[in-house]
Amino acid sequence: MLLENLGDKLQAALKKLTGKGKVSEADIKAVMREVRLSLLEADVNFKVVKEFVATVTERSLGAEVMDSLTPGQQIVKIVRDELTELMGSSSSRLTFNTNGPSIFMMIGLQGSGKTTNGAKLAAKLKERGRRPMLVALDVYRPAAIDQLQVLGQQLDIPVFTMGANVNPVEIAKNALMEAHKTSRDILILDTAGRLQIDEILMQELEDIKTAVKPTEILLVVDAMVGQVAVEVANEFHNRLGIDGIVMTKLDGDTRGGAALSMKQMTGAPIKYIGVGEKIQANMLEEFHPDRMASRILGMGDMLSLIERAEKNFDEKKAKQLEQKLQKEGLNFEDYLEQMEQMKDMGSLQEILAMIPGMNNRAMKDLQVDDRELVKVKAMIESMTVAE
């Protein structure tokens, strides 16, 4: 689950106020101390935490809370509003060129997930009717080109490569010409990463930017590195001017607080979050600050759940199933088909976490294990028709 540990701590702190008919200034300040500590432990930037707690405290001591019949609920609402504001207030979408291919340049440190998330983005855009092409510009990392080609084959998306002995700038220029020839409207550039930022890496990225003028530069950062993610984002932003951030490994990490600091510290919005290891479109979610704030506070995220269901459930099949249910009832094959569609939406734990009231503690009590579904599937598939 996304930012699980931070969510647990914030919910536990705020719960001390929600049951009270009246709250005092001392109550609010005591809870705000816990909120402050929870955010710092999650590795949210100190300056960001200080400003956030000051704003929430000031609003909580105002008339909207003190005169309310449910002051605790009002404070939770204030925390949610300020978390949303902190992460960017509204979702930020990709920009597309009106003339010629739109070029998205994926940059970041080695191991951040540039290649896999570039492929997920290509899958997402293909799902929306676009014609993407992946471009292999990482000529340094062993097997980087092979990895991208394998992903391209899995997704049925072409990969442009000129081998490991050609300058990445030349590859990018040729890829753009190829896109014009083959009527590809999306180019996703998989650039080389380094273990740390260095001048050679930056210069190469600047040269690629100058050569093909990307529509957007997307920085892929690993949430597990904590505040280092913000420092990396700042360095890339100062040199290249990044347009958006793709945040990976946010699920369940104790130091995922970088997601809360990123917009405030760099000015660049988080556009996507990587939510799983599978290379498919729904494993890269558009980042909605308001929905993320709700999920952190255990309020669920029904809109994202509905969106996932709409993408993965076939309306025609659902009607056929309804008619079959009325006439002859369901069998194990129907059950298996429904189970497979559920699986495409994500893990059971992930889906349940989007339902309001299903906070992290309730989830732990349920002990949901996706492996049980694998066993059920194996049992059904091993049966004869008569059985």
C-alpha positions as CSV (number, residue, x, y, z in Angstrom):
1,M,0.0,0.0,0.0
2,L,1.1,3.5,-0.8
3,L,2.9,5.3,2.1
4,E,1.6,2.7,4.5
5,N,3.7,3.5,7.5
6,L,3.1,7.3,7.3
7,G,-0.6,6.7,6.8
8,D,-0.8,4.5,9.9
9,K,0.9,7.1,12.1
10,L,-1.1,10.1,10.8
11,Q,-4.4,8.2,11.3
12,A,-3.4,7.1,14.8
13,A,-2.5,10.7,15.8
14,L,-5.7,12.2,14.3
15,K,-7.9,9.5,15.8
16,K,-7.2,11.1,19.2
17,L,-9.2,14.2,18.1
18,T,-12.0,12.6,16.0
19,G,-14.0,11.2,19.0
20,K,-14.0,14.5,20.9
21,G,-17.0,16.8,21.1
22,K,-14.7,19.7,22.0
23,V,-11.0,20.2,21.5
24,S,-8.6,22.5,23.3
25,E,-5.5,24.3,22.0
26,A,-3.4,21.9,24.0
27,D,-5.1,18.9,22.3
28,I,-4.4,20.3,18.9
29,K,-0.8,21.1,19.7
30,A,-0.2,17.6,21.1
31,V,-1.5,15.9,18.0
32,M,0.4,18.3,15.7
33,R,3.6,17.3,17.5
34,E,2.9,13.7,16.6
35,V,2.0,14.7,13.0
36,R,5.3,16.6,12.7
37,L,7.3,13.6,14.0
38,S,5.5,11.2,11.6
39,L,6.3,13.4,8.6
40,L,9.9,13.7,9.6
41,E,10.3,9.9,10.2
42,A,8.8,9.4,6.7
43,D,11.7,11.6,5.4
44,V,9.6,14.6,4.4
45,N,11.9,17.7,4.1
46,F,12.2,19.6,7.4
47,K,11.3,23.0,5.9
48,V,8.2,21.5,4.3
49,V,7.2,19.8,7.6
50,K,7.6,23.0,9.5
51,E,5.5,25.1,7.1
52,F,2.8,22.3,6.8
53,V,2.4,21.9,10.6
54,A,2.3,25.7,11.2
55,T,-0.5,26.1,8.5
56,V,-2.6,23.2,9.9
57,T,-2.2,24.4,13.5
58,E,-3.2,27.9,12.6
59,R,-6.3,26.7,10.7
60,S,-7.2,24.2,13.4
61,L,-7.2,27.0,16.0
62,G,-9.5,29.1,13.9
63,A,-13.3,29.5,14.2
64,E,-14.1,26.8,11.6
65,V,-12.8,24.1,14.1
66,M,-13.5,25.7,17.5
67,D,-17.2,26.5,16.7
68,S,-17.8,23.1,14.9
69,L,-19.9,20.3,16.4
70,T,-17.4,17.8,15.0
71,P,-14.0,19.6,15.5
72,G,-12.0,16.4,15.1
73,Q,-13.5,15.8,11.6
74,Q,-12.8,19.4,10.7
75,I,-9.1,19.0,11.6
76,V,-8.9,15.8,9.5
77,K,-10.4,17.7,6.6
78,I,-7.8,20.5,7.1
79,V,-4.9,18.0,7.1
80,R,-6.3,16.4,3.9
81,D,-6.6,19.8,2.2
82,E,-3.1,20.8,3.2
83,L,-1.6,17.5,2.1
84,T,-3.3,17.9,-1.3
85,E,-1.9,21.5,-1.6
86,L,1.5,20.2,-0.6
87,M,1.6,17.6,-3.4
88,G,0.4,20.0,-6.1
89,S,-3.3,20.8,-5.5
90,S,-4.4,19.3,-8.9
91,S,-3.1,16.6,-11.2
92,S,-0.7,17.6,-13.9
93,R,-1.2,15.9,-17.3
94,L,1.3,15.3,-20.2
95,T,1.6,17.9,-22.9
96,F,1.4,16.7,-26.5
97,N,2.6,18.3,-29.7
98,T,0.0,19.4,-32.2
99,N,2.5,19.1,-35.1
100,G,4.8,16.1,-35.4
101,P,5.6,13.4,-32.8
102,S,5.4,14.2,-29.1
103,I,8.8,13.3,-27.5
104,F,9.1,12.2,-23.9
105,M,12.6,12.0,-22.6
106,M,13.0,9.7,-19.6
107,I,15.9,10.7,-17.3
108,G,17.2,9.6,-13.9
109,L,19.9,7.7,-12.0
110,Q,20.7,4.1,-12.7
111,G,18.2,1.7,-11.0
112,S,15.5,4.3,-10.7
113,G,13.3,2.4,-13.2
114,K,13.6,4.6,-16.3
115,T,13.4,1.7,-18.8
116,T,10.4,-0.2,-17.2
117,N,8.4,3.0,-16.5
118,G,9.2,4.3,-20.0
119,A,7.7,1.0,-21.3
120,K,4.7,1.4,-19.0
121,L,4.1,4.9,-20.3
122,A,4.3,3.6,-23.9
123,A,1.7,0.9,-23.0
124,K,-0.6,3.6,-21.4
125,L,-0.4,5.8,-24.4
126,K,-1.0,2.9,-26.8
127,E,-4.1,2.0,-24.8
128,R,-5.4,5.6,-25.5
129,G,-5.0,5.1,-29.3
130,R,-1.5,6.7,-29.7
131,R,1.2,5.1,-31.8
132,P,4.3,5.1,-29.5
133,M,7.9,4.0,-30.4
134,L,10.6,3.3,-27.7
135,V,14.1,4.6,-28.4
136,A,17.2,2.9,-26.9
137,L,19.7,5.6,-26.0
138,D,21.4,3.8,-23.1
139,V,24.5,2.5,-25.0
140,Y,26.6,2.0,-21.8
141,R,24.7,-0.4,-19.5
142,P,25.2,-4.0,-20.5
143,A,22.0,-5.5,-21.9
144,A,20.0,-2.2,-21.6
145,I,19.1,-2.3,-25.3
146,D,18.1,-6.0,-25.0
147,Q,15.9,-5.2,-22.0
148,L,14.1,-2.5,-23.9
149,Q,13.6,-4.8,-27.0
150,V,12.1,-7.5,-24.8
151,L,9.7,-5.0,-23.2
152,G,8.8,-3.7,-26.7
153,Q,8.0,-7.3,-27.9
154,Q,5.9,-8.0,-24.8
155,L,3.8,-4.8,-25.4
156,D,3.9,-5.0,-29.2
157,I,5.5,-1.6,-29.4
158,P,8.5,-1.0,-31.9
159,V,11.9,-0.2,-30.4
160,F,14.4,2.0,-32.4
161,T,18.0,1.1,-31.8
162,M,21.3,1.6,-33.7
163,G,23.4,-0.6,-31.4
164,A,25.8,0.2,-28.6
165,N,28.5,1.8,-30.7
166,V,26.6,4.9,-32.0
167,N,26.4,8.2,-30.2
168,P,23.1,8.6,-28.3
169,V,22.5,12.1,-29.9
170,E,22.7,10.6,-33.4
171,I,20.4,7.8,-32.4
172,A,17.8,10.3,-31.1
173,K,18.0,12.3,-34.3
174,N,17.6,9.2,-36.5
175,A,14.7,8.0,-34.3
176,L,12.9,11.3,-34.9
177,M,13.3,10.8,-38.7
178,E,12.1,7.2,-38.4
179,A,9.0,8.4,-36.4
180,H,8.1,10.8,-39.3
181,K,8.5,8.0,-41.9
182,T,6.4,5.5,-40.0
183,S,3.8,7.9,-38.7
184,R,4.6,7.3,-35.0
185,D,3.1,10.1,-32.9
186,I,4.9,9.3,-29.7
187,L,8.7,8.9,-29.1
188,I,9.8,7.7,-25.6
189,L,13.6,8.2,-25.2
190,D,15.2,5.7,-22.7
191,T,18.4,7.6,-21.8
192,A,21.4,6.3,-19.9
193,G,21.6,6.7,-16.1
194,R,24.6,6.8,-13.7
195,L,25.1,5.7,-10.2
196,Q,25.4,9.4,-9.3
197,I,25.0,12.7,-11.2
198,D,28.2,13.6,-13.2
199,E,29.1,16.2,-15.7
200,I,29.4,13.7,-18.6
201,L,25.9,12.5,-18.0
202,M,24.4,16.0,-17.8
203,Q,26.2,17.2,-20.9
204,E,24.9,14.2,-22.9
205,L,21.4,14.8,-21.8
206,E,21.7,18.5,-22.7
207,D,23.0,17.6,-26.2
208,I,20.0,15.2,-26.7
209,K,17.6,17.9,-25.5
210,T,19.1,20.4,-28.0
211,A,19.1,17.9,-30.8
212,V,15.4,16.7,-30.6
213,K,13.7,19.3,-28.4
214,P,11.6,17.0,-26.3
215,T,8.0,17.9,-25.6
216,E,8.5,16.9,-22.0
217,I,11.4,15.8,-19.9
218,L,10.3,13.3,-17.2
219,L,12.5,12.5,-14.3
220,V,12.1,9.0,-12.8
221,V,13.0,8.9,-9.1
222,D,13.0,6.1,-6.6
223,A,11.1,7.0,-3.4
224,M,13.1,4.6,-1.4
225,V,16.2,6.9,-1.4
226,G,14.2,9.5,0.7
227,Q,15.4,13.1,0.6
228,V,18.2,12.2,-1.9
229,A,15.3,11.9,-4.4
230,V,14.6,15.6,-3.9
231,E,18.3,16.6,-4.2
232,V,18.5,14.5,-7.5
233,A,15.4,16.2,-8.8
234,N,16.8,19.7,-8.0
235,E,20.1,19.0,-9.8
236,F,18.4,17.6,-12.9
237,H,15.9,20.5,-12.8
238,N,18.6,23.2,-12.6
239,R,20.4,21.8,-15.6
240,L,17.6,20.5,-17.9
241,G,14.4,22.0,-16.7
242,I,12.3,18.9,-16.0
243,D,8.6,19.0,-16.8
244,G,7.4,16.3,-14.5
245,I,8.3,13.4,-12.2
246,V,7.6,9.7,-12.2
247,M,7.8,8.4,-8.7
248,T,8.5,4.7,-8.2
249,K,8.5,2.3,-5.3
250,L,6.0,4.3,-3.2
251,D,4.1,1.2,-2.1
252,G,4.7,0.4,1.6
253,D,8.0,2.2,1.9
254,T,8.8,3.9,5.2
255,R,10.8,6.7,3.5
256,G,8.2,7.6,0.9
257,G,7.9,11.1,2.3
258,A,9.9,12.4,-0.7
259,A,6.6,12.4,-2.6
260,L,5.3,15.0,-0.2
261,S,8.3,17.2,-0.5
262,M,8.9,17.0,-4.3
263,K,6.5,19.7,-5.7
264,Q,7.3,22.1,-2.9
265,M,11.1,21.8,-3.2
266,T,11.5,21.5,-7.0
267,G,8.5,23.2,-8.4
268,A,8.1,20.2,-10.8
269,P,4.8,18.2,-10.4
270,I,4.6,14.4,-9.9
271,K,2.8,13.2,-13.0
272,Y,2.8,9.4,-12.5
273,I,3.5,6.8,-9.8
274,G,4.8,3.3,-10.5
275,V,2.7,0.9,-8.5
276,G,3.9,-2.6,-9.4
277,E,6.5,-4.6,-11.2
278,K,4.3,-5.9,-14.0
279,I,4.9,-4.1,-17.4
280,Q,1.3,-3.1,-18.2
281,A,-0.6,0.2,-18.5
282,N,-2.4,0.1,-15.1
283,M,0.9,-0.3,-13.3
284,L,1.6,3.3,-14.0
285,E,-1.0,5.5,-12.3
286,E,-1.6,9.2,-13.0
287,F,-0.8,11.1,-9.8
288,H,-3.8,12.9,-8.2
289,P,-2.8,14.8,-5.1
290,D,-6.3,14.9,-3.6
291,R,-6.7,11.1,-4.1
292,M,-3.3,10.4,-2.6
293,A,-4.1,12.6,0.4
294,S,-7.3,10.6,1.0
295,R,-5.5,7.3,0.7
296,I,-2.8,8.4,3.2
297,L,-5.5,9.3,5.7
298,G,-7.4,6.0,5.2
299,M,-10.4,7.6,3.3
300,G,-10.0,5.4,0.3
301,D,-10.0,6.3,-3.3
302,M,-13.2,5.4,-5.1
303,L,-12.5,7.4,-8.2
304,S,-9.3,5.4,-9.0
305,L,-11.1,2.1,-8.1
306,I,-13.9,3.0,-10.6
307,E,-11.4,3.9,-13.3
308,R,-9.6,0.6,-12.9
309,A,-12.8,-1.3,-13.0
310,E,-13.9,0.5,-16.2
311,K,-10.6,-0.4,-17.9
312,N,-10.5,-4.1,-16.8
313,F,-14.2,-5.2,-16.9
314,D,-15.8,-5.9,-20.3
315,E,-19.4,-4.5,-20.2
316,K,-20.6,-6.9,-23.0
317,K,-19.3,-9.9,-21.0
318,A,-20.8,-8.5,-17.8
319,K,-24.3,-8.4,-19.5
320,Q,-23.9,-11.9,-20.9
321,L,-22.9,-13.1,-17.4
322,E,-26.0,-11.4,-15.9
323,Q,-28.3,-13.1,-18.4
324,K,-26.6,-16.5,-17.8
325,L,-27.0,-16.0,-14.0
326,Q,-30.8,-15.4,-14.4
327,K,-31.2,-18.5,-16.7
328,E,-28.9,-21.2,-15.5
329,G,-26.6,-19.9,-12.8
330,L,-22.9,-19.6,-12.7
331,N,-20.2,-22.3,-12.9
332,F,-16.5,-22.4,-11.8
333,E,-15.4,-21.2,-15.3
334,D,-17.4,-18.0,-14.8
335,Y,-16.0,-17.5,-11.4
336,L,-12.4,-18.0,-12.8
337,E,-13.0,-15.4,-15.5
338,Q,-14.2,-12.9,-12.9
339,M,-11.2,-13.6,-10.7
340,E,-8.8,-13.0,-13.7
341,Q,-10.5,-9.7,-14.4
342,M,-10.1,-8.7,-10.7
343,K,-6.4,-9.7,-10.8
344,D,-5.9,-7.4,-13.8
345,M,-7.0,-4.5,-11.6
346,G,-4.1,-5.1,-9.1
347,S,-3.5,-7.0,-5.9
348,L,-6.5,-7.6,-3.6
349,Q,-4.8,-5.6,-0.9
350,E,-4.4,-2.7,-3.3
351,I,-8.0,-2.8,-4.4
352,L,-9.4,-3.0,-0.8
353,A,-7.2,-0.1,0.2
354,M,-9.2,2.1,-2.2
355,I,-12.4,1.4,-0.3
356,P,-13.2,4.1,2.3
357,G,-12.8,2.9,5.9
358,M,-10.4,0.1,4.9
359,N,-7.4,1.6,6.7
360,N,-4.0,-0.2,7.1
361,R,-4.9,-1.7,10.5
362,A,-8.2,-3.2,9.1
363,M,-6.2,-4.6,6.1
364,K,-3.7,-6.3,8.4
365,D,-6.6,-8.0,10.3
366,L,-8.0,-9.3,7.0
367,Q,-4.8,-11.0,6.1
368,V,-5.4,-10.8,2.4
369,D,-3.1,-13.1,0.4
370,D,-3.2,-13.2,-3.4
371,R,-1.4,-16.5,-3.4
372,E,-4.7,-18.1,-2.2
373,L,-6.3,-17.1,-5.5
374,V,-3.5,-18.9,-7.4
375,K,-4.3,-22.1,-5.4
376,V,-8.1,-21.7,-6.2
377,K,-7.3,-21.2,-9.9
378,A,-5.1,-24.4,-9.9
379,M,-7.9,-26.4,-8.3
380,I,-10.5,-25.3,-10.7
381,E,-8.3,-25.9,-13.8
382,S,-7.4,-29.4,-12.6
383,M,-11.1,-30.4,-12.5
384,T,-12.9,-32.3,-15.2
385,V,-16.1,-30.8,-16.8
386,A,-18.2,-33.2,-14.8
387,E,-16.6,-32.3,-11.5
